[in-house]
Amino acid sequence: MLHRRLPRMVLPRRAYYLTCCIHGRRPLLGGAQLAESLLKLDAAQRDRGAIALHGYVVMPDHYHVLLTLRGESSVSGVVRAVHSLLARTCRGETRLQGRIWQRRFYDHVIRDEADLRAKLSYLHANPLRAGLVEEPASYAWSSCRFWETGRGPVSCDAWD
């Protein structure tokens, strides 16, 4: 029996927690250049009005992002735009062939502020759990430092 995935629901102006993985869980995002490129692409989506960006962490083989859809944007559209551009960058810098991203990504609709805070805490603690740092705020590719000090690689938006 063939099982089909249910269609992704699009809930405009709702906050989402996303997890996106590199195909085969290769550590392509472990270098500063691609991690920074990914965050700049997320910031560009915010700057063009597609999303509000609330939190992020870029791990070597995946990333998490907390965002709110703006206007007519969809989660799939935002992810597709970011992944397409980063795949081109990745292929140009590393000369990789084939698939960069896993076919599917995980999304969770944020129910309330407590849910948002729990997901933000989870993503900020991810580098600590992975043994990459001893303090979450010391990880370079996370919004943790922004929320603690007001400075970080990419600024974040408050949740409305």
N, C-alpha and C positions, 0 to 999 in steps of 0.2 A: 504494500500500500504506500502510495506516495504522499508524504506529508508536506503541505505547503505552509510557509510562514504567513502569519496574519499580516495584512497590510499595516504599515506604520501609521499611527494616528497623527494628524497635524493639529496641534492646539495653539493657535496664534496667541502671542503675548503671554505664553506660559514659560516657566523656567524648566530646563532640562539638565540632567547630569548625563554626560556621555563618556563612554570608554571606547577607544579605537586602538586597534592593535596592528602591528607590523606583521605582514604575512610570514608565517613560520616562526614568529616571535624573535626574529633577528634583531640584534641591538643597533639598528641603524640610527636611532635618535640619541645615541650615547655621546656623540660629539657635539661640541658647542655650536658649530655652524648650522647643522640641521635643526637642532632644538630651538635655536634663535629664529631660524626661518619659519618654523611652525608657529611660534608665538607671534611673529610679525603678521603672518597670514590670518591668525585669529583676530589680532588687533585691527587688521584691515577690514575684516567683516564687520567689526564693531564700528569702525570709522565711516563705513559706507551706509550704516543704519540698519544692517541685517540683524544684528544681535546686540544685547548688553552682555558684557563679559564679567562674570562674578568670581571665577576662580579657575585655576589650571595647575597641572603638573605634567611635565614631559619626562617620562621615564625612558630608559634605553630602548625598550621594545613596545611601548604603548604610551598613550597619554589619556588624561582625564580632563574634562572641561565642564564648568558650570556656566550655563548661558540662558538668556531669555530671548525668545524670538521677537523680532520687531517687524512691523509692517506685514508684508505678504511672505516673509521668509518661511522655509520649512527646514526641519532638522536635516533631512536628507540633502536638500539643496546646499545648505551651509557646509556640511561634511564633504559633499562631492566637490565643491569649489576649492576648499582647503586641501583635500587629498590630491586632487588633480594637479594643482600648482606645486605642491610639495613633491609629488612623484616626479615631475619634470625637473625640479631642482636636484632631487636625489639622484636621478639618472645622469644628470649633467656633471655632478660633483663626484659620484662614486662609480660611474659607468655600469651601474647595475642593469641587468636585463630582467624582463618578466615582471611579475606582480610585486608591488611594494606593500599594499594594504590588504588586510583580510577583507573578504567580501562583505561581511556584515559588521555592524557595530552595536554596542549595547546602549540603550537609552532608557532613562527613568524620568518620568514627569515629577517634578518637585511639588509636593502637596501643600507644604506650609513652611514657615520660617524655621521650625525645628528640624524638618527634613533637610532644608538647605544647609543649615549649620552642621548637621551630621555628615552630609556628603562632603562639605568643605573640609571638615576635620579629617575625614577619611582620606581625601586626596592629598592634603598637606602632610599626613603621616606616612604616605606611601614610600617616600625615599628612606625614611627611618626604618620601616618594616623591611625594606629591601637591603638594608645594611649599607646604604650609600652615604649616609651622614649620621652624625650623633645628635643633631638638633634639626628639626624640620626647617627652621628659618634660614639655615645655612645652605640649603640646596638651591643652586642658582636658577633652576628652571621651574620654579614654583611661585604661586601667588602668596605663599605664606609670609614672606618678607614684606611684600606690599601691605598686607593687612596688619602686620605688626609695626612697621616703621613708616609706611607711606611711600616707600621706594621699592622698585623691583624692575625686572626686565620689561614688563608690560603692566600698565595700570589696570585696575579693576573698577567695575561699576557697583554701586550699592544696589541691594535688592529692594524693589518697590513693592 
